[in-house]
Amino acid sequence: MDREQFFLLCVFGVVAALAYGFSLVFLRDKSQQLARRLMEDRELEASGSSEAVPLLSRMGEAIAKPFEPRDRQKQSALRKRLAQAGLYSMTAMRLFIAGRMVCLAAGGLGGYWVGVIWDQPILALSAGGLLGYVLPVMWLRWRLRRHQDELERGLPDALDLMVVCVEAGLTTDAAMQRVGREIALPHPALARELSIVHAETQVGVPRAQAMRNMAQRTSSPTLQSLAALLIQTDRFGTSVASTLRVHADSLRHKQQCAAEEAAAKTSVKLIFPVAMMIFPTVLLVLIGPAIIQMVMSGFLKR
């Protein structure tokens, strides 16, 4: 390895380390572990003392500022996409753009280093840069699907608790607040959405509008149906408890059908790895010794 390749390897390592640091900043909004939540100091949380902005966050904002879209419509679309993935931080857009630029630089340098070894630097540079530029978008799509799955998974339990609270005499807003506190540990994403709805109603936003905002913010079909159901319940004056109970049962039935469908697809999906990876290996182990014996005995030559 000559000096040029060693220098490129060092630069690639530094850029990869920066990309890893930005990824940690992106995952900062991820739900913490159960033990960390239980050991959290409530007094510090209630005092609201502001912490210093991390150095990586400042660096990310400085890197993303030249590449930030100037059009308000593009900024709104990107913020909406990040909000649908559960990233509500004010600096989420700049950090995402900075991570995209860092991944682009890391992919380009890594591709160039590989291209120097394979004597195709331009082609490898282009492929590495393209991969680094597309990778954050793929991560954002994965995060969006994961966030929606978390919301849909915890909604039946939340509806059962809300039914209990409503039947105990609480209003719908108070029931949402209480359910949001109770499910904060097992389902933090749904608890955060319910707390946002309760906060909007506390500042004077009508409940119907707050539910519509939640459905639009999350873009989850289950939460959209729940919002429409609660709005119709308030409009026609029907029983909230019975409506939520029926809706929770339908959601559980839907999840059960989805699980049965995924289980039925498993046998079909296993055909390709079995036929391409497991079956040739088993065939080689079974027939290999016989072929070796035939070659050593000269049977194949005759």
VOBA-1610 file (N, C-alpha, C; in pm, whole numbers, padded with zeros to 5 digits, always signed):
BEGIN
Met+00085-00120+00000Met+00000+00000+00000Met+00088+00125+00000Asp+00074+00209-00103Asp+00157+00328-00112Asp+00098+00441-00026Arg+00162+00556-00031Arg+00121+00667+00055Arg-00016+00723+00014Glu-00041+00726-00116Glu-00169+00780-00163Glu-00286+00696-00114Gln-00274+00565-00124Gln-00381+00478-00077Gln-00397+00487+00075Phe-00285+00499+00148Phe-00293+00511+00293Phe-00360+00642+00333Phe-00329+00750+00259Phe-00392+00879+00288Phe-00542+00874+00260Leu-00580+00813+00149Leu-00723+00800+00118Leu-00794+00715+00222Leu-00727+00610+00270Leu-00787+00527+00374Leu-00809+00605+00503Cys-00713+00690+00538Cys-00727+00771+00660Cys-00841+00873+00646Val-00848+00937+00529Val-00956+01034+00506Val-01091+00966+00509Phe-01099+00847+00450Phe-01225+00772+00452Phe-01264+00735+00595Gly-01166+00699+00678Gly-01197+00667+00818Gly-01249+00786+00894Val-01190+00904+00869Val-01235+01025+00939Val-01378+01061+00897Val-01404+01056+00766Val-01539+01089+00718Val-01641+00987+00766Ala-01602+00858+00770Ala-01693+00756+00822Ala-01723+00777+00970Ala-01620+00822+01046Ala-01643+00851+01188Ala-01739+00968+01206Leu-01725+01071+01121Leu-01819+01183+01126Leu-01960+01140+01090Ala-01970+01052+00990Ala-02103+01002+00953Ala-02166+00923+01068Tyr-02084+00845+01137Tyr-02136+00770+01252Tyr-02181+00864+01363Gly-02105+00972+01384Gly-02146+01069+01485Gly-02277+01137+01451Phe-02296+01172+01321Phe-02422+01232+01280Phe-02538+01133+01294Ser-02512+01005+01270Ser-02617+00906+01288Ser-02658+00895+01434Leu-02561+00910+01525Leu-02596+00910+01667Leu-02682+01030+01702Val-02653+01143+01638Val-02735+01262+01663Val-02876+01241+01610Phe-02889+01175+01493Phe-03022+01147+01438Phe-03100+01055+01529Leu-03033+00956+01587Leu-03101+00860+01672Leu-03118+00910+01814Arg-03090+01039+01836Arg-03104+01092+01971Arg-03248+01094+02015Asp-03343+01112+01920Asp-03484+01114+01954Asp-03544+00975+01973Lys-03464+00873+01953Lys-03514+00737+01970Lys-03546+00711+02117Ser-03644+00629+02139Ser-03685+00600+02277Ser-03573+00533+02353Gln-03550+00580+02472Gln-03443+00526+02555Gln-03484+00391+02612Gln-03388+00325+02671Gln-03414+00194+02730Gln-03502+00208+02854Leu-03565+00097+02891Leu-03658+00100+03003Leu-03588+00136+03133Ala-03470+00082+03153Ala-03398+00111+03277Ala-03358+00258+03285Arg-03320+00315+03173Arg-03281+00456+03174Arg-03400+00545+03202Arg-03518+00507+03153Arg-03637+00587+03182Arg-03676+00578+03330Leu-03663+00456+03386Leu-03700+00440+03525Leu-03603+00511+03618Met-03477+00524+03578Met-03376+00590+03661Met-03364+00739+03631Glu-03451+00790+03546Glu-03444+00931+03508Glu-03483+01020+03626Asp-03411+01126+03642Asp-03436+01219+03753Asp-03551+01311+03715Arg-03662+01300+03785Arg-03780+01380+03754Arg-03760+01527+03789Glu-03677+01554+03888Glu-03657+01694+03927Glu-03585+01772+03818Leu-03486+01708+03756Leu-03416+01776+03648Leu-03506+01796+03527Glu-03595+01701+03506Glu-03688+01713+03394Glu-03789+01825+03419Ala-03833+01838+03543Ala-03931+01942+03575Ala-03868+02081+03575Ser-03741+02091+03609Ser-03677+02222+03613Ser-03661+02283+03476Gly-03653+02196+03374Gly-03644+02247+03237Gly-03513+02316+03207Ser-03405+02277+03272Ser-03276+02337+03248Ser-03225+02298+03111Ser-03189+02396+03033Ser-03144+02372+02895Ser-03000+02323+02896Glu-02974+02219+02819Glu-02840+02165+02806Glu-02770+02234+02689Ala-02640+02227+02693Ala-02561+02285+02584Ala-02581+02205+02457Val-02586+02274+02346Val-02603+02207+02218Val-02477+02127+02188Pro-02492+01999+02152Pro-02373+01919+02127Pro-02291+01975+02011Leu-02164+01942+02015Leu-02073+01991+01912Leu-02108+01935+01775Leu-02150+01809+01773Leu-02187+01750+01645Leu-02310+01817+01585Ser-02402+01859+01670Ser-02520+01928+01619Ser-02483+02062+01556Arg-02391+02135+01619Arg-02346+02261+01561Arg-02272+02240+01430Met-02188+02138+01427Met-02117+02109+01302Met-02214+02069+01192Gly-02316+01991+01228Gly-02415+01950+01128Gly-02491+02069+01072Glu-02530+02164+01158Glu-02601+02282+01110Glu-02511+02367+01020Ala-02381+02376+01055Ala-02290+02455+00972Ala-02270+02390+00835Ile-02265+02257+00832Ile-02246+02188+00704Ile-02371+02196+00619Ala-02488+02186+00682Ala-02613+02179+00605Ala-02663+02315+00559Lys-02614+02423+00618Lys-02666+02555+00584Lys-02647+02591+00437Pro-02531+02565+00373Pro-02519+02598+00229Pro-02607+02511+00139Phe-02639+02388+00184Phe-02715+02295+00101Phe-02864+02292+00137Glu-02907+02375+00228Glu-03047+02377+00268Glu-03134+02432+00155Pro-03247+02367+00125Pro-03332+02417+00015Pro-03389+02554+00047Arg-03384+02642-00053Arg-03433+02779-00035Arg-03584+02790-00053Asp-03641+02699-00125Asp-03784+02703-00151Asp-03860+02660-00026Arg-03959+02738+00012Arg-04039+02706+00130Arg-04118+02578+00111Gln-04161+02551-00011Gln-04239+02431-00037Gln-04154+02306-00017Lys-04029+02309-00064Lys-03939+02195-00045Lys-03904+02177+00102Gln-03883+02286+00173Gln-03857+02276+00317Gln-03976+02216+00390Ser-04095+02259+00354Ser-04216+02206+00419Ser-04233+02057+00390Ala-04204+02016+00265Ala-04217+01874+00230Ala-04117+01790+00307Leu-03993+01840+00321Leu-03892+01764+00396Leu-03926+01758+00544Arg-03972+01869+00600Arg-04012+01868+00742Arg-04130+01773+00766Lys-04223+01770+00672Lys-04336+01679+00685Lys-04290+01535+00679Arg-04194+01506+00591Arg-04141+01370+00581Arg-04070+01329+00709Leu-03993+01419+00766Leu-03925+01390+00892Leu-04024+01374+01007Ala-04130+01455+01008Ala-04232+01443+01113Ala-04305+01310+01102Gln-04331+01264+00980Gln-04396+01135+00963Gln-04307+01021+01013Ala-04176+01042+01012Ala-04084+00942+01066Ala-04062+00956+01215Gly-04127+01054+01279Gly-04113+01070+01423Gly-04003+01164+01465Leu-03947+01243+01373Leu-03839+01337+01404Leu-03899+01477+01409Tyr-03930+01523+01532Tyr-03995+01652+01550Tyr-03898+01761+01593Ser-03771+01734+01597Ser-03675+01833+01643Ser-03666+01948+01543Met-03635+02067+01592Met-03624+02183+01506Met-03501+02174+01415Thr-03400+02102+01460Thr-03276+02088+01382Thr-03273+01959+01302Ala-03385+01889+01293Ala-03384+01759+01225Ala-03356+01774+01076Met-03411+01880+01014Met-03391+01898+00870Met-03245+01927+00839Arg-03183+02016+00914Arg-03043+02047+00888Arg-02951+01929+00918Leu-02982+01856+01022Leu-02900+01739+01054Leu-02914+01631+00947Phe-03035+01617+00894Phe-03054+01519+00786Phe-02977+01560+00662Ile-02981+01686+00626Ile-02906+01734+00509Ile-02756+01720+00532Ala-02711+01752+00654Ala-02569+01737+00684Ala-02526+01590+00678Gly-02608+01503+00732Gly-02576+01360+00724Gly-02573+01311+00580Arg-02660+01367+00498Arg-02660+01328+00357Arg-02533+01373+00287Met-02487+01495+00317Met-02363+01543+00256Met-02242+01464+00306Val-02241+01431+00434Val-02129+01354+00489Val-02128+01214+00429Cys-02244+01152+00417Cys-02250+01020+00354Cys-02208+01026+00207Leu-02243+01137+00140Leu-02199+01153+00001Leu-02047+01160-00007Ala-01985+01241+00082Ala-01839+01251+00082Ala-01774+01119+00121Ala-01830+01051+00222Ala-01774+00923+00263Ala-01786+00818+00154Gly-01902+00814+00089Gly-01919+00719-00021Gly-01828+00748-00138Gly-01809+00878-00170Gly-01720+00912-00280Gly-01575+00876-00249Leu-01529+00907-00128Leu-01391+00874-00092Leu-01369+00723-00084Gly-01466+00654-00025Gly-01454+00508-00019Gly-01456+00444-00156Gly-01545+00494-00244Gly-01548+00441-00380Gly-01420+00471-00456Tyr-01363+00591-00436Tyr-01238+00624-00504Tyr-01124+00536-00456Trp-01121+00509-00326Trp-01015+00424-00273Trp-01026+00281-00327Val-01150+00231-00335Val-01169+00098-00395Val-01137+00101-00544Gly-01171+00213-00611Gly-01141+00223-00753Gly-00993+00230-00783Val-00915+00289-00692Val-00770+00290-00710Val-00714+00148-00706Ile-00770+00066-00621Ile-00724-00073-00612Ile-00765-00151-00736Trp-00884-00126-00788Trp-00935-00200-00904Trp-00907-00130-01037Asp-00832-00020-01034Asp-00797+00056-01154Asp-00921+00114-01225Gln-01026+00145-01149Gln-01145+00212-01202Gln-01188+00322-01106Pro-01105+00427-01089Pro-01137+00527-00985Pro-01260+00611-01015Ile-01281+00649-01141Ile-01393+00738-01175Ile-01527+00665-01156Leu-01533+00542-01205Leu-01657+00464-01193Leu-01689+00434-01047Ala-01588+00395-00971Ala-01611+00364-00829Ala-01645+00490-00750Leu-01584+00604-00787Leu-01617+00730-00721Leu-01763+00768-00743Ser-01811+00753-00865Ser-01951+00785-00895Ser-02046+00690-00823Ala-02014+00561-00824Ala-02101+00464-00758Ala-02103+00485-00607Gly-01986+00511-00547Gly-01982+00535-00403Gly-02054+00662-00362Gly-02039+00769-00442Gly-02110+00893-00411Gly-02261+00878-00424Leu-02304+00804-00527Leu-02448+00781-00544Leu-02505+00698-00429Leu-02429+00596-00387Leu-02475+00515-00275Leu-02482+00595-00146Gly-02381+00678-00122Gly-02382+00761-00002Gly-02493+00865-00003Tyr-02532+00912-00121Tyr-02637+01012-00132Tyr-02776+00951-00114Val-02792+00825-00157Val-02923+00759-00150Val-02944+00692-00015Leu-02836+00656+00053Leu-02848+00581+00179Leu-02929+00654+00285Pro-02911+00786+00310Pro-02997+00853+00410Pro-03145+00852+00373Val-03177+00859+00244Val-03318+00854+00202Val-03377+00717+00233Met-03299+00612+00208Met-03345+00478+00241Met-03364+00463+00392Trp-03273+00521+00470Trp-03287+00516+00617Trp-03413+00589+00662Leu-03443+00703+00598Leu-03562+00779+00636Leu-03689+00700+00604Arg-03691+00631+00491Arg-03807+00547+00458Arg-03823+00433+00558Trp-03710+00372+00597Trp-03717+00265+00697Trp-03765+00319+00831Arg-03720+00437+00868Arg-03763+00497+00994Arg-03911+00530+00991Leu-03963+00575+00876Leu-04105+00607+00863Leu-04190+00482+00879Arg-04150+00373+00811Arg-04226+00248+00825Arg-04220+00195+00968Arg-04105+00205+01029Arg-04092+00157+01167Arg-04178+00240+01263His-04181+00371+01242His-04262+00458+01329His-04410+00426+01315Gln-04456+00405+01193Gln-04596+00370+01173Gln-04629+00233+01230Asp-04537+00138+01220Asp-04561+00006+01281Asp-04571+00016+01432Glu-04488+00100+01493Glu-04496+00118+01637Glu-04629+00180+01679Leu-04676+00275+01601Leu-04806+00336+01633Leu-04920+00236+01620Glu-04919+00158+01513Glu-05026+00061+01491Glu-05021-00053+01592Arg-04902-00089+01639Arg-04890-00199+01733Arg-04944-00163+01871Gly-04927-00039+01910Gly-04971-00001+02044Gly-05112+00056+02051Leu-05175+00079+01937Leu-05307+00142+01939Leu-05416+00056+02003Pro-05425-00077+01980Pro-05531-00154+02047Pro-05523-00149+02199Asp-05403-00159+02255Asp-05389-00150+02401Asp-05428-00012+02451Ala-05391+00092+02376Ala-05427+00227+02417Ala-05579+00246+02414Leu-05644+00189+02315Leu-05790+00202+02307Leu-05858+00128+02422Asp-05805+00012+02461Asp-05861-00059+02576Asp-05850+00023+02704Leu-05734+00085+02724Leu-05718+00171+02842Leu-05809+00293+02835Met-05827+00346+02715Met-05916+00462+02701Met-06060+00424+02730Val-06100+00303+02692Val-06235+00256+02724Val-06254+00248+02875Val-06155+00195+02944Val-06163+00186+03090Val-06173+00325+03152Cys-06092+00420+03102Cys-06094+00555+03157Cys-06227+00625+03130Val-06281+00608+03011Val-06409+00672+02977Val-06522+00613+03059Glu-06522+00481+03076Glu-06626+00418+03157Glu-06613+00453+03305Ala-06491+00491+03347Ala-06472+00532+03487Ala-06520+00674+03513Gly-06555+00750+03408Gly-06608+00884+03427Gly-06522+00995+03373Leu-06406+00964+03314Leu-06320+01069+03260Leu-06371+01116+03124Thr-06338+01239+03092Thr-06371+01290+02960Thr-06271+01232+02857Thr-06299+01257+02731Thr-06212+01204+02626Thr-06073+01265+02632Asp-06065+01395+02658Asp-05935+01461+02667Asp-05856+01410+02788Ala-05923+01398+02903Ala-05855+01347+03022Ala-05815+01201+03003Ala-05898+01124+02933Ala-05863+00984+02907Ala-05740+00974+02817Met-05731+01062+02716Met-05611+01062+02631Met-05487+01097+02710Gln-05498+01194+02799Gln-05384+01232+02881Gln-05340+01118+02972Arg-05436+01053+03035Arg-05402+00944+03126Arg-05344+00823+03050Val-05403+00792+02935Val-05351+00680+02855Val-05211+00711+02804Gly-05187+00836+02765Gly-05053+00874+02721Gly-04949+00856+02829Arg-04984+00881+02955Arg-04890+00859+03064Arg-04870+00711+03093Glu-04976+00633+03080Glu-04967+00491+03116Glu-04888+00409+03014Ile-04899+00446+02886Ile-04833+00365+02782Ile-04699+00427+02739Ala-04646+00519+02819Ala-04520+00584+02781Ala-04404+00486+02777Leu-04408+00384+02863Leu-04297+00287+02865Leu-04307+00183+02753Pro-04421+00115+02736Pro-04424+00013+02629Pro-04440+00071+02488His-04511+00185+02476His-04537+00243+02344His-04507+00393+02349Pro-04381+00431+02345Pro-04348+00574+02359Pro-04392+00658+02240Ala-04390+00602+02120Ala-04428+00681+02002Ala-04575+00722+02009Leu-04663+00628+02042Leu-04805+00660+02052Leu-04832+00751+02170Ala-04759+00733+02280Ala-04776+00821+02395Ala-04739+00965+02361Arg-04636+00982+02280Arg-04597+01118+02240Arg-04705+01182+02153Glu-04764+01105+02062Glu-04869+01161+01977Glu-04990+01201+02060Leu-05028+01117+02156Leu-05142+01151+02241Leu-05113+01274+02327Ser-04988+01285+02373Ser-04953+01404+02452Ser-04956+01530+02367Ile-04918+01519+02240Ile-04926+01636+02151Ile-05072+01676+02129Val-05159+01576+02111Val-05302+01606+02093Val-05357+01675+02218His-05320+01624+02335His-05368+01685+02460His-05314+01826+02476Ala-05189+01849+02440Ala-05132+01983+02449Ala-05203+02080+02356Glu-05237+02034+02235Glu-05310+02121+02142Glu-05449+02157+02194Thr-05516+02060+02254Thr-05648+02090+02311Thr-05639+02184+02431Gln-05527+02176+02504Gln-05511+02263+02620Gln-05491+02408+02580Val-05433+02432+02465Val-05410+02571+02421Val-05526+02628+02341Gly-05634+02552+02327Gly-05753+02604+02264Gly-05788+02546+02129Val-05710+02453+02079Val-05742+02390+01951Val-05857+02293+01971Pro-05959+02294+01888Pro-06069+02197+01901Pro-06018+02054+01889Arg-06088+01965+01959Arg-06043+01827+01960Arg-06046+01765+01820Ala-06146+01798+01742Ala-06153+01744+01607Ala-06034+01788+01523Gln-05996+01916+01536Gln-05882+01965+01461Gln-05752+01903+01511Ala-05742+01883+01642Ala-05622+01819+01698Ala-05609+01674+01649Met-05721+01604+01639Met-05717+01468+01587Met-05680+01466+01439Arg-05732+01563+01364Arg-05693+01572+01222Arg-05545+01603+01207Asn-05494+01689+01294Asn-05351+01719+01289Asn-05267+01595+01319Met-05311+01513+01414Met-05238+01390+01444Met-05240+01294+01325Ala-05356+01281+01262Ala-05365+01192+01146Ala-05279+01241+01031Gln-05277+01373+01008Gln-05195+01428+00901Gln-05047+01422+00937Arg-05013+01440+01064Arg-04874+01441+01106Arg-04810+01304+01097Thr-04884+01202+01132Thr-04829+01066+01132Thr-04849+00992+01001Ser-04950+01031+00923Ser-04986+00963+00796Ser-05008+00814+00817Ser-05056+00776+00937Ser-05084+00636+00966Ser-05231+00607+00936Pro-05262+00504+00859Pro-05403+00475+00829Pro-05486+00444+00952Thr-05428+00375+01050Thr-05503+00342+01171Thr-05537+00466+01252Leu-05442+00557+01265Leu-05470+00681+01338Leu-05565+00771+01260Gln-05559+00767+01129Gln-05656+00844+01049Gln-05797+00790+01069Ser-05812+00659+01071Ser-05945+00601+01097Ser-05992+00630+01238Leu-05899+00628+01335Leu-05936+00661+01473Leu-05982+00806+01484Ala-05910+00896+01419Ala-05950+01037+01423Ala-06087+01057+01361Ala-06112+00996+01247Ala-06244+01008+01184Ala-06352+00947+01272Leu-06320+00837+01340Leu-06419+00772+01427Leu-06455+00860+01546Leu-06354+00920+01610Leu-06382+01007+01726Leu-06456+01133+01684Ile-06423+01186+01567Ile-06493+01306+01519Ile-06641+01275+01492Gln-06668+01162+01429Gln-06807+01123+01404Gln-06881+01091+01533Thr-06810+01034+01631Thr-06873+01005+01759Thr-06917+01133+01831Asp-06828+01235+01830Asp-06866+01362+01891Asp-06978+01432+01814Arg-06980+01415+01683Arg-07079+01484+01602Arg-07218+01424+01621Phe-07226+01290+01626Phe-07357+01225+01635Phe-07396+01190+01778Gly-07307+01209+01873Gly-07342+01187+02013Gly-07355+01042+02054Thr-07286+00951+01988Thr-07291+00809+02025Thr-07195+00781+02142Ser-07202+00660+02193Ser-07120+00622+02307Ser-06973+00607+02264Val-06886+00678+02334Val-06743+00673+02301Val-06683+00538+02342Ala-06725+00487+02457Ala-06667+00363+02509Ala-06698+00244+02417Ser-06823+00231+02378Ser-06860+00118+02291Ser-06793+00132+02153Thr-06782+00255+02104Thr-06718+00276+01974Thr-06570+00239+01978Leu-06503+00281+02084Leu-06360+00248+02097Leu-06339+00098+02118Arg-06430+00034+02190Arg-06417-00110+02212Arg-06430-00188+02081Val-06527-00151+02001Val-06545-00217+01872Val-06425-00191+01780His-06375-00068+01783His-06261-00033+01697His-06135-00108+01741Ala-06116-00123+01872Ala-06000-00198+01921Ala-06008-00345+01879Asp-06128-00403+01887Asp-06144-00542+01843Asp-06117-00558+01693Ser-06161-00461+01615Ser-06136-00469+01470Ser-05987-00454+01439Leu-05917-00369+01515Leu-05773-00354+01494Leu-05698-00481+01531Arg-05740-00546+01639Arg-05675-00672+01677Arg-05700-00780+01573His-05822-00784+01521His-05852-00882+01416His-05768-00854+01291Lys-05751-00727+01260Lys-05670-00691+01144Lys-05524-00730+01165Gln-05471-00707+01284Gln-05333-00747+01313Gln-05316-00898+01312Gln-05417-00970+01359Gln-05411-01115+01354Gln-05411-01166+01211Cys-05494-01107+01128Cys-05495-01147+00986Cys-05362-01115+00918Ala-05302-01000+00953Ala-05172-00965+00895Ala-05064-01063+00940Ala-05071-01105+01067Ala-04972-01203+01117Ala-04990-01338+01049Glu-05115-01380+01029Glu-05139-01506+00959Glu-05093-01498+00813Glu-05113-01383+00751Glu-05067-01367+00614Glu-04914-01373+00605Ala-04846-01306+00700Ala-04700-01312+00701Ala-04649-01454+00727Ala-04719-01528+00814Ala-04679-01667+00840Ala-04701-01755+00718Ala-04808-01727+00643Ala-04832-01807+00522Ala-04730-01777+00413Lys-04677-01655+00409Lys-04576-01620+00309Lys-04438-01674+00344Thr-04419-01718+00467Thr-04286-01761+00509Thr-04237-01881+00429Ser-04326-01979+00408Ser-04285-02100+00335Ser-04244-02067+00192Val-04314-01972+00130Val-04279-01934-00008Val-04146-01858-00010Lys-04124-01771+00088Lys-03999-01696+00091Lys-03878-01784+00122Leu-03900-01898+00189Leu-03789-01986+00221Leu-03744-02072+00104Ile-03822-02071-00004Ile-03785-02155-00119Ile-03655-02107-00181Phe-03638-01978-00197Phe-03521-01925-00266Phe-03391-01946-00186Pro-03384-01913-00057Pro-03258-01945+00014Pro-03230-02094+00026Val-03337-02175+00038Val-03315-02320+00047Val-03263-02374-00086Ala-03322-02330-00197Ala-03281-02382-00328Ala-03146-02330-00371Met-03109-02208-00328Met-02985-02148-00377Met-02868-02165-00283Met-02892-02183-00153Met-02782-02187-00057Met-02775-02320+00019Ile-02889-02365+00072Ile-02886-02483+00158Ile-02883-02611+00076Phe-02966-02620-00026Phe-02974-02743-00105Phe-02844-02774-00178Pro-02775-02678-00244Pro-02646-02714-00306Pro-02542-02761-00206Thr-02542-02704-00086Thr-02445-02748+00015Thr-02473-02890+00061Val-02601-02920+00086Val-02637-03056+00127Val-02606-03156+00015Leu-02634-03116-00109Leu-02605-03204-00222Leu-02455-03229-00236Leu-02375-03126-00212Leu-02230-03144-00219Leu-02178-03234-00108Val-02235-03221+00011Val-02192-03306+00122Val-02231-03452+00098Leu-02348-03474+00039Leu-02393-03611+00018Leu-02325-03679-00101Ile-02310-03606-00211Ile-02256-03667-00333Ile-02105-03645-00346Gly-02051-03547-00274Gly-01909-03519-00286Gly-01818-03637-00257Pro-01835-03709-00146Pro-01746-03825-00120Pro-01756-03933-00228Ala-01877-03956-00280Ala-01890-04057-00386Ala-01817-04015-00513Ile-01823-03884-00548Ile-01752-03837-00667Ile-01601-03848-00647Ile-01555-03817-00526Ile-01411-03828-00498Ile-01365-03974-00511Gln-01443-04067-00458Gln-01409-04209-00471Gln-01409-04254-00617Met-01503-04207-00694Met-01509-04242-00835Met-01388-04187-00911Val-01345-04066-00876Val-01228-04009-00943Val-01101-04085-00904Met-01088-04117-00774Met-00968-04188-00729Met-00962-04330-00784Ser-01076-04394-00801Ser-01075-04532-00854Ser-01065-04537-01006Gly-01074-04425-01074Gly-01063-04422-01218Gly-01190-04461-01288Phe-01303-04460-01217Phe-01429-04501-01280Phe-01472-04399-01386Leu-01450-04270-01357Leu-01491-04168-01453Leu-01408-04172-01579Lys-01278-04211-01567Lys-01194-04220-01687Lys-01240-04334-01777Arg-01281-04446-01718Arg-01328-04558-01800Arg-01463-04524-01865
//
